[in-house]
Amino acid sequence: MRKSWSWKLEIIIRLSRASYDLLAKKGPERYNRVFEKILPKIDGSGATIKLSETKEAPGHWFIPSKDNGSVILYFHGGGYVYGSAKTHGKMIGAIACAASAKTLALDYRLAPKHPQTAAIEDACEAYRYLIKSGTSPKRIIFAGDSAGGGLVIAAMLALRNAGDILPAGGVCISPWVDLQCSDDSFETNARYDAVTKAACLVAASAYLNGSNPKEPLVSPLYADLKELSPLLIHAGELEVLHDQIYKFAKRAESEGIDVTFKIYHDMVHVWHMFSGFTPEAEKAINEIGEFVKIVTHKSNN
């Protein structure tokens, strides 16, 4: 499909697209139930995995061999309707190792059983729990991909509105920041990306549960972004979310947020998960690791 792609990368993208097609056809609940059953055990990509059974912060800890004292609170992608440490563990573990930071992959509640704003509430509760347990906000980074990338921003907005101290920074990997799904890139990049507009619309409907898709905590593209923490934003040139991510990054910059925005040439949605299929995955993960180290170091000086 693209001259720069290896045959391995093309195959994994096609398989991913077939998975998204099933989400659109079978519906989120059935898709999530089947998907979780057929997946193998969690792959931590070199990090040690420990279960977090606390009520306030359920999920899995990914603990790298080198630990600099920082903590990443990670929100997996999956359109707010599926996903877990099983689906995203390999990437999360790789990020933990690159950042030398313990990483909690949060099991936030999923739609349609738990529509908005359940995921935001869970993210804020887990963050407050980390602080209560002794971790300074200056040592905490929010990170997430796709819907989880949008949740990074939504949680920051909710915490800011509540008067909480914000984390040191946020990492947004291919963030879903506009649930209207109406930008041109949904059409122009449809032939390349693994994500489909049909799947996005099904997931958006489940999460919105009839609410306004332009509500700021649902679609952060429409929010007042002032006073947010420094952000690292990654987008793939060929992903269907490209246009909304670009608009969001530029809006954040215009409102005075410290934004590092990178568009990766010839890459699709959350290519970070394709480690072993493209060197751009490792490059992007290493960039995230450096951002975490730099931002948490600055916050503590």
C-alpha positions as CSV (number, residue, x, y, z in Angstrom):
1,M,0.0,0.0,0.0
2,R,2.9,2.4,0.7
3,K,6.4,2.0,-0.7
4,S,7.9,2.7,2.7
5,W,6.0,-0.1,4.4
6,S,7.4,-3.6,4.8
7,W,5.2,-6.5,4.0
8,K,5.1,-7.3,7.7
9,L,3.8,-3.9,8.5
10,E,1.1,-4.0,5.8
11,I,-0.1,-7.4,7.0
12,I,-0.4,-6.3,10.7
13,I,-2.3,-3.1,9.6
14,R,-4.7,-5.2,7.5
15,L,-5.3,-7.6,10.4
16,S,-6.0,-4.6,12.7
17,R,-8.4,-3.2,10.2
18,A,-10.3,-6.5,10.1
19,S,-10.6,-6.3,13.9
20,Y,-12.1,-2.8,13.7
21,D,-14.5,-4.0,11.1
22,L,-15.7,-6.7,13.6
23,L,-16.2,-4.0,16.2
24,A,-18.5,-2.1,13.9
25,K,-20.4,-5.3,12.9
26,K,-20.7,-7.1,16.2
27,G,-21.1,-4.2,18.6
28,P,-18.8,-3.2,21.5
29,E,-20.0,-5.5,24.2
30,R,-19.8,-8.7,22.2
31,Y,-16.5,-7.6,20.6
32,N,-14.9,-6.9,23.9
33,R,-16.1,-10.1,25.5
34,V,-14.7,-12.3,22.7
35,F,-11.5,-10.3,22.2
36,E,-10.5,-10.6,25.9
37,K,-11.2,-14.4,25.8
38,I,-9.0,-15.1,22.8
39,L,-6.0,-12.9,23.8
40,P,-3.0,-14.6,25.4
41,K,-1.6,-13.6,28.8
42,I,-0.2,-10.1,29.3
43,D,3.1,-9.3,27.6
44,G,5.1,-6.8,29.6
45,S,7.8,-6.3,27.0
46,G,10.6,-6.7,29.6
47,A,8.8,-5.0,32.5
48,T,7.6,-7.0,35.6
49,I,3.8,-7.1,35.9
50,K,2.0,-6.9,39.2
51,L,-1.7,-6.8,39.8
52,S,-3.1,-3.7,41.4
53,E,-6.2,-4.7,43.4
54,T,-6.9,-1.4,45.1
55,K,-10.5,-0.1,44.7
56,E,-9.3,3.3,43.8
57,A,-6.7,2.2,41.1
58,P,-7.5,-1.2,39.7
59,G,-5.2,-2.5,36.9
60,H,-1.7,-3.7,36.4
61,W,1.7,-2.3,37.3
62,F,4.5,-2.5,34.8
63,I,7.7,-2.2,36.7
64,P,11.0,-1.7,34.7
65,S,14.3,-2.9,35.9
66,K,15.5,0.7,36.2
67,D,13.2,2.9,38.3
68,N,13.9,6.7,38.5
69,G,11.0,7.3,40.9
70,S,8.5,8.7,38.4
71,V,5.1,7.1,37.8
72,I,3.1,6.9,34.6
73,L,-0.7,6.6,34.9
74,Y,-1.6,4.9,31.6
75,F,-5.0,4.9,29.9
76,H,-5.3,2.3,27.2
77,G,-7.1,2.9,23.9
78,G,-10.1,1.1,22.5
79,G,-12.7,3.7,21.9
80,Y,-13.8,3.7,25.5
81,V,-15.5,0.3,24.8
82,Y,-12.7,-2.3,24.9
83,G,-9.1,-2.7,25.8
84,S,-7.0,-3.8,28.8
85,A,-3.4,-4.7,29.8
86,K,-3.9,-7.7,27.6
87,T,-4.4,-5.7,24.4
88,H,-1.9,-2.9,25.2
89,G,0.6,-4.5,27.6
90,K,3.5,-4.9,25.2
91,M,3.4,-1.2,24.3
92,I,2.8,-0.1,27.9
93,G,5.7,-2.2,29.2
94,A,8.0,-0.8,26.5
95,I,7.1,2.8,27.5
96,A,7.7,2.0,31.1
97,C,11.1,0.6,30.3
98,A,12.0,3.6,28.0
99,A,10.9,6.1,30.7
100,S,12.4,4.1,33.6
101,A,9.1,4.7,35.3
102,K,6.7,2.5,37.1
103,T,3.5,2.5,35.1
104,L,0.0,1.7,36.2
105,A,-2.3,0.6,33.4
106,L,-5.7,1.6,34.7
107,D,-8.7,-0.7,34.3
108,Y,-11.1,2.2,33.9
109,R,-14.8,1.4,33.4
110,L,-16.0,0.9,29.8
111,A,-19.0,1.8,27.8
112,P,-21.8,1.1,27.0
113,K,-22.3,-0.3,30.5
114,H,-20.4,2.7,31.9
115,P,-20.8,5.7,29.4
116,Q,-19.2,9.1,30.0
117,T,-18.1,10.3,32.4
118,A,-17.2,7.1,34.2
119,A,-13.7,6.8,32.6
120,I,-12.9,10.4,33.6
121,E,-14.0,9.8,37.2
122,D,-11.9,6.6,37.4
123,A,-8.8,8.4,36.0
124,C,-9.1,11.2,38.6
125,E,-9.7,8.8,41.4
126,A,-6.6,6.8,40.5
127,Y,-4.5,9.9,40.3
128,R,-5.7,11.1,43.7
129,Y,-4.9,7.7,45.1
130,L,-1.3,7.8,43.8
131,I,-0.8,11.2,45.5
132,K,-2.5,10.0,48.7
133,S,-0.1,7.0,48.6
134,G,2.9,9.3,48.6
135,T,3.7,10.1,45.0
136,S,4.2,13.7,44.3
137,P,2.2,15.2,41.4
138,K,5.6,16.4,40.0
139,R,6.6,12.8,39.5
140,I,3.4,11.7,37.8
141,I,2.8,11.6,34.0
142,F,-0.6,10.8,32.4
143,A,-0.2,8.8,29.2
144,G,-2.7,7.2,26.8
145,D,-3.4,6.2,23.3
146,S,-6.4,6.8,21.1
147,A,-9.4,7.2,23.4
148,G,-6.9,6.9,26.3
149,G,-5.1,9.9,24.7
150,G,-8.3,11.9,24.8
151,L,-8.8,10.7,28.4
152,V,-5.4,12.2,29.3
153,I,-6.7,15.6,28.4
154,A,-10.2,15.1,29.8
155,A,-8.8,14.0,33.2
156,M,-6.5,17.0,33.3
157,L,-9.5,19.3,32.5
158,A,-11.6,17.7,35.3
159,L,-8.8,17.9,37.8
160,R,-8.1,21.6,36.9
161,N,-11.8,22.4,37.2
162,A,-11.9,20.8,40.6
163,G,-8.8,22.7,41.8
164,D,-6.5,19.8,42.0
165,I,-2.7,20.1,41.3
166,L,-2.1,18.7,37.9
167,P,0.5,16.0,37.0
168,A,3.9,17.0,35.6
169,G,2.8,16.3,32.0
170,G,0.8,14.3,29.6
171,V,1.6,12.0,26.6
172,C,-1.2,11.7,24.0
173,I,-0.6,9.0,21.4
174,S,-3.0,9.4,18.4
175,P,-5.5,11.0,20.8
176,W,-9.2,10.9,20.0
177,V,-10.2,14.4,20.9
178,D,-13.4,15.0,18.7
179,L,-16.1,12.3,18.9
180,Q,-18.0,13.9,16.0
181,C,-15.6,12.0,13.6
182,S,-16.3,14.5,10.8
183,D,-12.8,15.6,9.6
184,D,-11.6,15.1,6.0
185,S,-8.9,12.7,7.1
186,F,-11.6,10.1,7.9
187,E,-12.0,9.9,4.1
188,T,-8.5,10.7,2.8
189,N,-6.7,8.3,5.0
190,A,-9.3,5.6,5.1
191,R,-7.4,3.5,2.5
192,Y,-4.3,3.4,4.7
193,D,-5.3,3.3,8.4
194,A,-6.3,0.3,10.5
195,V,-9.0,2.3,12.2
196,T,-12.4,2.8,10.4
197,K,-14.9,5.5,10.6
198,A,-17.7,3.0,11.2
199,A,-15.9,1.6,14.3
200,C,-15.3,5.1,15.6
201,L,-19.0,6.0,15.2
202,V,-20.1,2.8,17.0
203,A,-17.7,3.5,19.9
204,A,-18.7,7.1,20.1
205,S,-22.4,6.3,20.3
206,A,-21.8,3.9,23.1
207,Y,-19.6,6.3,25.1
208,L,-21.8,9.4,24.5
209,N,-25.0,7.7,25.4
210,G,-27.0,10.5,23.8
211,S,-24.9,13.4,25.1
212,N,-23.5,16.2,23.1
213,P,-20.3,15.1,21.2
214,K,-19.0,18.7,21.5
215,E,-19.1,18.6,25.3
216,P,-15.5,19.6,26.4
217,L,-14.9,16.7,28.7
218,V,-16.0,14.3,25.9
219,S,-14.3,16.0,23.0
220,P,-11.4,18.1,24.4
221,L,-10.9,19.8,21.1
222,Y,-13.7,22.1,22.2
223,A,-12.4,22.7,25.7
224,D,-10.7,25.7,27.3
225,L,-7.2,24.3,27.5
226,K,-5.5,27.0,29.6
227,E,-3.2,25.9,32.5
228,L,-2.8,22.3,31.4
229,S,0.5,20.6,31.9
230,P,3.2,20.2,29.2
231,L,2.1,17.8,26.5
232,L,3.7,15.4,24.0
233,I,1.4,14.7,21.2
234,H,2.0,12.0,18.5
235,A,0.1,11.6,15.3
236,G,0.5,9.4,12.3
237,E,0.5,11.1,8.9
238,L,-1.9,8.5,7.5
239,E,-4.3,8.0,10.4
240,V,-8.0,8.9,10.2
241,L,-7.7,11.1,13.3
242,H,-4.9,13.2,11.8
243,D,-6.9,16.3,11.2
244,Q,-8.5,16.5,14.7
245,I,-5.2,15.8,16.4
246,Y,-3.5,18.6,14.3
247,K,-6.3,21.1,15.2
248,F,-6.1,20.1,18.9
249,A,-2.3,20.6,19.0
250,K,-2.5,24.0,17.4
251,R,-5.3,25.1,19.7
252,A,-3.3,24.0,22.8
253,E,-0.2,25.9,21.5
254,S,-2.4,29.0,20.9
255,E,-3.6,28.9,24.5
256,G,-0.1,28.9,25.8
257,I,0.4,25.2,26.6
258,D,3.9,23.8,26.3
259,V,3.3,21.3,23.4
260,T,5.7,19.0,21.7
261,F,3.8,17.9,18.6
262,K,5.2,15.2,16.3
263,I,3.7,13.9,13.1
264,Y,5.3,10.6,12.0
265,H,5.6,10.2,8.2
266,D,3.7,7.3,6.7
267,M,2.5,6.0,10.0
268,V,-1.1,5.0,11.0
269,H,-3.1,5.1,14.2
270,V,-1.0,4.1,17.3
271,W,1.8,2.6,15.3
272,H,3.6,2.4,18.6
273,M,1.9,-1.0,19.0
274,F,3.7,-2.3,15.9
275,S,7.1,-2.9,17.5
276,G,9.0,-5.4,15.4
277,F,7.1,-4.4,12.3
278,T,8.4,-0.8,11.9
279,P,11.4,1.0,13.5
280,E,9.1,4.0,13.9
281,A,7.4,2.2,16.8
282,E,10.6,2.0,18.8
283,K,11.6,5.6,17.8
284,A,8.3,7.0,19.1
285,I,8.4,4.9,22.3
286,N,11.9,6.2,23.0
287,E,10.8,9.7,22.4
288,I,8.0,9.2,25.0
289,G,10.6,7.9,27.5
290,E,12.8,11.0,27.1
291,F,9.8,13.3,27.5
292,V,8.8,11.6,30.7
293,K,12.4,11.9,32.1
294,I,12.8,15.5,31.1
295,V,9.4,16.8,32.3
296,T,9.6,15.0,35.7
297,H,13.1,16.3,36.2
298,K,12.1,19.8,35.4
299,S,9.2,19.6,37.8
300,N,11.4,18.6,40.6
301,N,13.9,21.5,40.1
